[in-house]
Amino acid sequence: MALVCLTDFQAQARERLSKSSWDFIEGGADDCITRDDNIAAFKKIRLRPRYLRDVSEVDTRTTIQGEEISAPIGISPSGFQCLAWPDGEMSTARAAQAAKVCYITSTYSSCDFEDIVAAAPRGLRWFQLYVQPDQQLNKQLVQRAECLGFKALVITVDTPIPGNRRHDVRNQLDLQKNLMLKDLRLPKERNSIPSLQTSGISKSLCWDDISWFQSITRLPIILKGILTKEDAELAVKHNVHGIIVSNHGGRQLDEVPSTIDALMEVVAAVNGKMEVYLDGGIRTGNDVLKALALGAKCIFLGRPILWGLACKGEDGVREILNILKNEFHASMTLAGCRSIAEISQDLIQFSRL
Ligand SMILES: Cc1cc2nc3c(=O)[nH]c(=O)nc-3n(C[C@H](O)[C@H](O)[C@H](O)COP(=O)(O)O)c2cc1C
């Protein structure tokens, strides 16, 4: 059967993956309330289209952190992509480069960062950091990413501990076995700093650490996982360059708001002082249009990329991106928006929210 929308890939990926890999990808924390809300909340929003506007030319191009992308669609960081396809992240990187979108590469990539960059040398990439307890290791990871040409540092802030994903516990999933990360330490550092495999994620990360990161890199810093106006205001105060409104696809604290519901308060608090992005629950072109109308500069996809990988590797990711880009182009056309600049809050029917 032809795969014509993102959820067609979801159904086929389920057939192709082992139960434990499927559960790992699909899983949310605890009762999966937030994971499911991310999708349901988009479906409550209704659009107000405008007609008679000559939509014979519709341009989906935009910029993020000053770099042009073909559409406001990117790839969220997800670790362990070799669970879905043998050369996981390398396929993802190639597909992102072909589609001219941004690929946020995870700290917990199963491929070596050099190989990911070599697979798609012209692609736009940001590096996602799970802050490690060892500062030397953090410094080395960030500076390595900067040397490799990553264009921004995305610090994930919602993971002081991993969320409680019940299926993974039941399946006794052992991610250490799948990590397969290359050891990025220089030989002389091997005794003095821990490797990623043994280091774990820092529980002590706090606002004061942001200035330390700013002192070790020239890359713009983007915080992933902000959900409230209070934290958005602190992000402005600490001079970061962007926020990804995210609840980790409902995999961390359960029963937090869906991302589309959290977006407006973050956008209002930031008041144009930095770019705001969103991930979580995006499955159609209309979802992209709604997120942009409510103030996101770009959206990012998590699970759909892994479905594409699981079905067809690089071709699957390319198809996922093309389907969503085409749907978004159609949504803009049908709603009367000829350019990204024409997408505004007027498109949203607030009386229903
Ligand atoms: C299998 C899987 C692995 C993930 N790994 C990471 C990661 O390494 N770093 C991170 O910041 N977020 C990670 N996330 C969260 C995603 O970046 C993203 O926030 C989320 O998947 C978006 O929701 P969606 O799946 O509904 O699109 C992961 C998500 C999944 C499903």
The ligand as a Tripos MOL2 file, in Angstrom:
@<TRIPOS>MOLECULE
LIG
   31    33     1     0     0
SMALL
NO_CHARGES

@<TRIPOS>ATOM
      1 C1         12.9590    7.4850   20.4680 C.3       1 LIG1
      2 C2         13.1570    8.9070   20.9090 C.ar      1 LIG1
      3 C3         14.4200    9.3330   21.2910 C.ar      1 LIG1
      4 C4         14.6020   10.6670   21.7110 C.ar      1 LIG1
      5 N1         15.8770   11.0810   22.0230 N.ar      1 LIG1
      6 C5         16.0610   12.3870   22.3730 C.ar      1 LIG1
      7 C6         17.3820   12.8700   22.5960 C.ar      1 LIG1
      8 O1         18.3680   12.1590   22.4490 O.2       1 LIG1
      9 N2         17.4980   14.1770   22.9760 N.ar      1 LIG1
     10 C7         16.4180   15.0150   23.1220 C.ar      1 LIG1
     11 O2         16.5860   16.1910   23.4760 O.2       1 LIG1
     12 N3         15.1680   14.5780   22.8590 N.ar      1 LIG1
     13 C8         14.9620   13.2930   22.4870 C.ar      1 LIG1
     14 N4         13.7040   12.8710   22.1820 N.ar      1 LIG1
     15 C9         12.5850   13.8330   22.1620 C.3       1 LIG1
     16 C10        12.4630   14.4710   20.7720 C.3       1 LIG1
     17 O3         13.5490   15.3250   20.5040 O.3       1 LIG1
     18 C11        11.1770   15.3250   20.6360 C.3       1 LIG1
     19 O4         11.1310   16.2650   21.6850 O.3       1 LIG1
     20 C12         9.8820   14.5570   20.5930 C.3       1 LIG1
     21 O5         10.0310   13.2710   20.0350 O.3       1 LIG1
     22 C13         8.8490   15.3540   19.7670 C.3       1 LIG1
     23 O6          7.6200   14.7540   19.7650 O.3       1 LIG1
     24 P1          7.0390   13.8520   18.5630 P.3       1 LIG1
     25 O7          7.7210   12.5320   18.6850 O.co2     1 LIG1
     26 O8          5.5740   13.7880   18.8730 O.co2     1 LIG1
     27 O9          7.3290   14.5620   17.2550 O.co2     1 LIG1
     28 C14        13.5020   11.5550   21.7570 C.ar      1 LIG1
     29 C15        12.2360   11.1050   21.3560 C.ar      1 LIG1
     30 C16        12.0540    9.8000   20.9220 C.ar      1 LIG1
     31 C17        10.6800    9.3720   20.4800 C.3       1 LIG1
@<TRIPOS>BOND
     1     1     2 1
     2     2     3 ar
     3     2    30 ar
     4     3     4 ar
     5     4     5 ar
     6     4    28 ar
     7     5     6 ar
     8     6     7 ar
     9     6    13 1
    10     7     8 2
    11     7     9 ar
    12     9    10 ar
    13    10    11 2
    14    10    12 ar
    15    12    13 ar
    16    13    14 ar
    17    14    15 1
    18    14    28 ar
    19    15    16 1
    20    16    17 1
    21    16    18 1
    22    18    19 1
    23    18    20 1
    24    20    21 1
    25    20    22 1
    26    22    23 1
    27    23    24 1
    28    24    25 2
    29    24    26 1
    30    24    27 1
    31    28    29 ar
    32    29    30 ar
    33    30    31 1
@<TRIPOS>SUBSTRUCTURE
     1 LIG1         1 GROUP 0 **** ****
